[in-house]
Amino acid sequence: MPIYEYQCQVCKAVSSFLILHRKEPFTPVCKRCGASNLSRVLSRVNVRLSEETRLERLADPARLGGLDENNPQSMARFMKDMAAATGEDLGAEEIDQMMEEAAGAGNGMGAEDMAGDDF
């Protein structure tokens, strides 16, 4: 699908537009501020990979090189990458919450202690 991206010269926001026919006149309008002063930007290329290729990439030991299992931020980043690679929708909020609970467990607080119990 031909998706074109334009950057607003007023608010600098990038807006994406699906353009089915380039023969028809098209004037992009910023989705954030409504300005019509936009310039086309180069879009990132999205390549679809087969499930087999994605799983092979997950098995690569080089992916674990920057992983520090004692650092909650490192673990959260790793879990988000793994979720994206496998197509699982864990949600960034859930991963961040798990990492906060794990960090609290390292401070002597269990998940029950962090659940918001008022004493």
C-alpha positions in Angstrom: 0.0 0.0 0.0 1.4 3.4 -0.9 1.6 5.3 2.4 3.2 8.7 2.1 4.5 10.8 5.0 4.6 14.5 5.2 6.1 16.8 7.9 4.3 19.9 8.9 6.4 23.1 8.6 4.4 24.7 11.4 4.3 22.1 14.2 6.9 19.6 12.8 4.5 16.7 13.3 4.7 13.8 10.8 1.4 12.7 9.2 0.9 9.6 7.1 -1.6 9.4 4.2 -2.8 6.4 2.2 -2.8 7.5 -1.4 -4.3 5.0 -3.8 -4.0 7.0 -7.0 -1.2 9.5 -7.6 -3.1 10.8 -10.7 -5.7 12.5 -8.5 -4.7 15.8 -7.0 -3.8 15.5 -3.3 -3.1 18.3 -0.9 -1.9 17.0 2.5 -3.2 18.7 5.7 -1.5 18.3 9.1 -3.4 16.0 11.3 -2.2 17.8 14.4 -2.6 21.5 13.7 -4.5 21.6 10.4 -1.8 23.5 8.5 -1.4 22.9 4.7 2.3 23.8 4.6 3.7 20.2 4.6 6.8 18.7 2.9 7.2 15.1 2.0 9.7 13.0 4.0 11.3 9.7 3.3 9.4 6.9 5.0 10.9 4.0 6.8 10.8 0.8 4.9 8.7 -2.0 6.4 9.7 -5.5 5.4 7.5 -8.4 6.3 9.4 -11.5 7.6 8.2 -15.0 7.7 7.6 -16.6 11.1 10.5 -18.9 10.5 12.9 -16.0 9.9 11.6 -14.2 13.0 12.1 -17.2 15.1 15.6 -17.7 13.7 16.5 -14.1 14.6 15.1 -14.7 18.2 17.5 -17.6 18.6 20.5 -15.5 17.8 22.8 -15.3 20.9 23.9 -11.8 19.8 20.5 -10.5 20.8 21.4 -11.2 24.4 24.7 -9.3 24.3 23.3 -6.1 25.8 21.0 -7.8 28.3 21.6 -7.2 32.0 19.3 -9.5 34.0 19.9 -7.4 37.1 18.7 -4.2 35.4 14.9 -3.8 35.2 15.2 -1.3 32.3 17.3 -3.7 30.3 14.9 -6.5 31.0 11.9 -4.4 30.1 13.5 -3.4 26.8 14.4 -7.0 26.1 10.8 -8.2 26.8 9.3 -5.4 24.6 11.7 -6.5 21.8 10.7 -10.1 22.2 7.0 -9.3 22.3 7.3 -7.3 19.1 9.3 -10.0 17.4 6.8 -12.7 18.2 3.8 -10.7 17.6 2.6 -11.0 21.2 0.6 -8.0 22.5 1.9 -7.8 26.1 1.5 -4.1 26.3 4.2 -1.7 27.3 2.4 -0.8 30.5 2.2 -4.4 31.7 5.9 -5.0 31.0 6.8 -1.8 32.9 4.6 -2.8 35.8 6.3 -6.2 36.0 9.7 -4.6 36.0 8.7 -2.2 38.7 7.4 -5.2 40.8 10.7 -7.0 40.1 12.7 -3.9 41.2 10.6 -3.7 44.4 11.2 -7.4 45.1 14.9 -6.7 45.0 14.4 -4.0 47.7 12.7 -6.6 50.0 9.2 -5.8 48.8 7.2 -8.5 47.1 4.5 -8.0 44.5 1.9 -8.1 47.3 3.6 -5.2 49.0 3.5 -3.1 45.9 -0.1 -3.8 45.1 -1.2 -0.7 47.0 -2.2 -2.2 50.4 -2.9 0.6 52.9 -2.0 -0.2 56.4 
